[in-house]
């Protein structure tokens, strides 16, 4: 049996105020094509289908069409909820669906989905479990480690009771595994509720599982031979510019094998840092002209019209940063600089230099001098 592990679609999310629907649809189309080309039997989506509990209409329509297309391509689909999803909204009407299994409630954890007869595959679905909401129900401490320890004890007991020891056991879960690498685009699931590393779950807690399909972290990564994150299918922060976005193909049988599949991106990410002249003129950065860019300008003084000039070469610049380097000027407080001003014009010019980290040009000085002269004439009654 062939399974495809993906997660963290975050449908409805924007990227530096830029709509991501085209990029997300591009990734979904590739996933559907992969299902057809590789004869995938089951697609696993391990949480964070949507970016927020109340997703926009176009995000809901996109997911609805994705489920239709995946099923039409020949795959069963298993979906669990993540910390960004509303479990109730995502799971609405799930009991009436055929070929699509949306598991969002804790009660379903010990009721595995079983596929196949001769070599059955048992899929244990663990939705995101918020400690503040579920610890009392499980009668454990309010942290992810205690909750997942309880869950795994319950699952192992169910495996024994049902005599499922000869099946291939796959678990879907949405959490932070200890030792994993995070990105800037993930919401901290331990903030305000747990201390230290109690928001993280050690990998060995999943002993007994043949494969664990994790969601939550946006970088595809291997925690052990059997525990992996698929990562998000597209990037949601510039901290992910070096990621290879994709998913995992799991094949069961006499031996379980796992293969990475990369997802081609609609647009690349570029993180550039240099002085303005090479950024505007060097062929080294030609590849980034069609990318979404974060650009840091390092000139000691702010170059004039830097944003507009860079935007002309890099239309996809979404984040512009000034980080002056190499300046040898003495650092003084603004109060000290004001105290040294002898005229109103000195004060204005020093303010411009302070806020822009670049002196006023000759034209700007002329405009400022004309403005001050006009103000003085008004004060003296020469101009109404």
C-alpha positions in Angstrom: 0.0 0.0 0.0 1.3 3.5 -0.8 0.6 6.5 1.4 1.5 10.2 0.9 2.2 12.2 4.0 1.6 16.0 3.8 0.5 18.7 6.3 0.3 22.4 7.2 -1.4 23.6 4.0 -2.5 26.8 5.9 -5.1 27.7 3.3 -6.1 31.3 3.5 -2.7 32.5 4.7 -0.9 35.5 3.2 2.8 36.2 3.0 3.8 39.7 3.9 0.4 40.9 2.8 0.7 38.9 -0.5 -2.1 36.5 -1.4 -0.9 32.9 -1.5 -3.8 31.2 -3.1 -2.1 30.7 -6.5 1.0 29.2 -4.8 -1.1 26.9 -2.7 -3.2 25.8 -5.6 0.0 25.1 -7.6 1.2 22.8 -4.7 -2.2 21.1 -4.4 -2.3 20.4 -8.1 1.2 18.7 -7.9 0.0 16.6 -4.9 -3.0 15.4 -7.0 -0.8 14.7 -10.0 1.5 12.7 -7.7 -1.4 10.6 -6.5 -2.2 9.7 -10.0 1.3 9.1 -11.2 2.5 7.1 -8.2 -0.8 5.2 -7.7 -1.2 6.5 -4.1 -3.8 4.6 -2.0 -4.0 7.0 1.0 -3.2 10.7 1.5 -2.5 11.8 5.1 -2.9 15.5 5.9 -1.6 16.0 9.5 -3.3 19.1 10.6 -3.4 22.9 9.9 -5.4 22.6 6.8 -6.5 26.2 7.3 -4.6 29.1 8.7 -7.3 30.1 11.1 -10.3 28.8 12.8 -12.6 30.9 10.6 -11.1 30.4 7.1 -12.1 32.6 4.2 -14.5 31.3 1.7 -12.0 30.9 -1.1 -9.8 28.7 1.2 -12.8 26.5 2.1 -13.6 26.2 -1.6 -10.0 25.3 -2.4 -9.9 22.5 0.2 -13.3 21.2 -0.9 -12.0 20.9 -4.5 -8.8 19.3 -3.3 -10.7 16.5 -1.5 -12.8 15.9 -4.6 -9.7 15.8 -6.9 -7.7 13.6 -4.5 -10.6 11.1 -4.3 -11.1 11.2 -8.1 -7.4 10.4 -8.5 -8.0 7.2 -6.6 -6.9 7.9 -3.1 -8.6 7.7 0.3 -7.9 10.8 2.3 -7.3 11.0 6.0 -7.3 14.5 7.7 -6.6 15.5 11.3 -6.9 18.9 12.8 -4.0 21.2 13.8 -3.7 24.1 16.2 -4.7 26.5 13.5 -7.9 24.6 12.7 -11.3 24.6 14.3 -11.8 20.9 15.1 -15.6 21.3 15.0 -15.7 23.3 11.8 -13.2 21.1 10.0 -14.9 17.9 11.1 -18.4 19.1 10.1 -20.3 16.4 8.1 -17.2 14.1 8.3 -19.3 11.1 9.4 -21.3 11.2 6.1 -18.3 11.4 3.8 -17.1 8.4 1.7 -13.4 8.1 0.8 -12.6 11.1 3.0 -12.0 10.6 6.7 -11.7 13.8 8.8 -10.7 13.0 12.4 -10.8 16.0 14.7 -12.2 14.6 18.0 -10.2 12.9 20.8 -12.8 10.1 21.0 -11.6 8.7 17.7 -8.0 8.3 18.8 -8.5 4.7 19.9 -10.7 3.8 16.9 -8.1 3.3 14.1 -8.9 3.4 10.4 -8.0 0.0 9.0 -7.3 -0.4 5.3 -6.6 -3.7 3.5 -7.1 -7.3 4.5 -4.1 -9.4 3.8 -1.6 -6.8 5.0 -3.7 -4.3 7.0 -2.6 -0.8 7.6 -4.0 0.8 10.8 -4.0 4.6 10.9 -4.3 6.1 14.4 -5.4 9.7 14.2 -4.4 12.2 16.9 -5.8 15.7 16.4 -4.1 18.7 18.0 -4.8 18.4 21.7 -4.6 21.7 23.6 -3.4 20.9 27.1 -5.7 23.5 28.7 -8.7 21.9 27.1 -8.0 18.2 27.3 -5.8 17.6 30.4 -8.7 17.4 32.8 -10.5 14.9 30.5 -7.5 12.6 30.4 -6.7 13.2 34.1 -3.1 14.2 33.4 -0.9 17.3 33.8 -1.6 20.2 31.4 1.3 19.7 29.1 1.9 18.0 25.7 4.3 15.4 27.1 1.7 14.1 29.7 -1.1 14.1 27.2 0.8 12.2 24.5 2.1 9.7 27.1 -1.6 9.0 28.0 -2.6 8.8 24.3 0.2 6.3 23.5 -0.7 4.1 26.5 -4.3 4.0 25.3 -3.3 3.2 21.7 -1.0 0.4 22.7 -3.6 -1.1 25.0 -6.1 -1.0 22.1 -3.6 -2.6 19.7 -3.2 -5.5 22.2 -6.9 -5.9 22.8 -7.8 -5.9 19.1 -4.9 -8.3 18.3 -3.5 -5.9 15.7 0.2 -6.7 16.3 0.7 -8.0 12.8 -0.6 -4.8 11.1 1.4 -1.8 9.9 0.7 1.0 12.4 0.8 4.6 11.3 0.0 7.5 13.6 -0.9 11.1 12.6 -0.2 13.8 15.1 0.2 17.5 15.3 2.9 18.6 17.8 6.5 19.8 18.4 8.9 16.9 18.6 12.0 17.4 20.7 15.0 18.2 18.7 13.1 19.4 15.6 13.9 22.7 13.8 11.3 25.4 13.8 10.6 28.3 11.5 9.4 31.8 12.0 6.0 31.0 10.5 4.8 28.6 13.2 2.6 29.5 16.1 4.2 28.5 19.5 1.9 25.8 20.9 3.5 25.9 24.3 3.4 29.6 24.9 1.7 30.6 28.1 0.8 27.0 29.1 4.0 25.1 29.6 7.5 25.6 31.1 10.8 24.7 29.5 10.5 21.8 27.1 7.1 20.4 28.3 5.6 21.8 25.1 7.8 19.3 23.2 7.4 15.5 22.9 10.3 13.1 22.7 10.4 10.9 19.7 10.8 7.6 21.7 7.2 8.2 23.0 6.0 6.7 19.7 7.5 3.3 20.3 5.4 0.6 18.6 4.5 2.8 15.6 5.9 1.8 12.2 5.6 5.4 10.9 4.5 8.7 12.6 3.2 11.4 10.2 3.8 14.6 12.1 2.4 18.1 11.4 3.0 21.6 12.9 6.6 22.4 11.8 7.1 23.8 8.3 10.4 22.2 7.4 10.5 18.7 6.1 12.7 16.7 8.5 13.5 13.3 9.8 13.4 12.9 13.6 14.0 9.1 13.3 13.6 6.4 10.7 9.9 6.2 11.7 9.1 9.7 12.8 9.0 12.5 10.3 7.6 16.0 9.5 6.4 16.5 5.9 6.6 20.3 6.4 4.4 22.8 4.6 3.9 22.5 0.8 4.8 26.1 0.3 7.0 28.6 2.3 5.3 31.0 4.8 8.3 33.0 6.0 11.7 34.0 4.7 13.3 31.8 7.3 12.2 28.9 5.1 14.1 30.1 2.0 16.5 27.2 2.2 13.8 24.5 2.7 13.1 21.9 0.1 9.3 21.8 0.2 7.7 18.4 -0.3 6.2 15.3 1.3 6.9 11.7 2.1 5.8 8.6 0.2 5.4 5.6 2.4 5.2 2.1 1.0 4.2 -0.8 3.2 4.7 -4.5 2.6 7.4 -6.9 3.8 9.4 -3.8 4.6 8.3 -0.2 5.1 10.1 2.3 2.9 10.0 6.1 2.9 10.8 8.3 -0.1 11.0 12.1 -0.2 9.1 13.9 -3.0 9.8 17.5 -3.7 7.0 20.0 -4.5 8.0 22.5 -7.2 7.3 26.1 -6.0 5.4 28.7 -8.0 7.9 31.3 -6.8 11.3 31.0 -5.2 12.3 32.9 -2.1 15.4 35.1 -2.1 17.1 36.6 1.0 19.6 39.2 -0.2 22.0 41.3 1.8 24.4 43.8 0.3 25.1 47.4 -0.5 22.8 49.2 -2.9 25.1 49.3 -5.9 25.7 45.5 -6.3 22.1 44.8 -5.5 21.1 47.0 -8.4 23.8 46.1 -10.8 25.4 42.7 -10.1 24.5 39.7 -12.3 24.9 37.7 -9.1 21.3 38.6 -8.2 19.7 38.2 -11.6 18.1 34.9 -10.5 16.1 36.8 -7.8 14.3 39.2 -10.1 11.4 36.8 -10.4 11.4 35.7 -6.7 9.7 36.9 -3.6 12.5 38.8 -1.9 13.7 40.0 1.4 16.4 42.6 0.8 18.7 44.1 3.4 20.7 47.2 2.4 23.9 47.6 4.3 25.3 50.9 3.1 26.6 53.1 6.0 24.3 55.9 4.9 20.7 55.2 3.6 20.9 55.4 -0.2 18.4 57.8 -1.8 15.1 56.2 -3.0 16.5 52.8 -2.1 13.1 51.1 -1.9 11.8 52.4 -5.2 15.1 51.6 -7.0 15.2 48.0 -5.6 11.5 47.5 -6.4 12.1 48.3 -10.0 14.7 45.5 -10.3 13.0 43.1 -7.9 9.2 43.5 -8.3 8.6 40.7 -5.8 10.4 42.5 -3.0 8.1 41.9 0.0 10.4 42.9 2.9 12.9 45.8 2.8 15.4 46.2 5.7 18.0 48.9 6.4 21.0 47.6 8.4 23.8 50.1 8.0 27.3 48.7 8.5 30.8 50.1 8.4 30.0 53.5 9.7 32.8 55.2 11.7 30.8 58.1 12.9 30.8 58.7 16.7 27.6 57.5 18.2 25.8 60.3 20.2 22.4 60.7 21.6 19.8 62.7 19.7 19.7 65.2 22.7 23.4 65.8 22.3 23.0 66.5 18.6 20.1 68.9 19.3 22.2 70.8 21.8 24.9 71.5 19.2 22.4 73.0 16.7 22.9 76.8 16.4 20.1 77.7 14.0 16.7 76.3 13.0 18.1 75.1 9.8 20.8 73.2 11.6 18.2 71.6 13.8 16.0 70.5 10.8 19.0 69.1 8.8 20.2 67.2 11.8 16.7 65.7 12.3 16.6 64.6 8.6 20.0 63.0 8.9 19.0 61.3 12.2 15.8 59.7 10.9 17.1 58.7 7.5 20.7 58.0 8.3 21.5 60.2 5.3 22.0 63.9 5.0 19.6 66.0 3.0 20.6 66.6 -0.6 21.2 70.1 -2.1 17.7 70.2 -3.5 16.2 69.0 -0.2 18.2 71.6 1.7 16.9 74.3 -0.6 13.3 73.2 -0.1 13.7 73.1 3.7 15.3 76.6 3.7 12.4 78.0 1.6 9.9 76.3 4.0 11.7 77.8 7.1 11.8 81.3 5.5 8.0 81.0 4.8 7.3 80.1 8.4 9.4 83.0 9.7 7.6 85.5 7.4 4.3 84.2 8.7 5.4 84.6 12.3 6.6 88.2 11.6 3.3 89.0 9.9 4.6 89.5 6.4 2.6 86.6 5.0 -1.0 85.7 6.0 
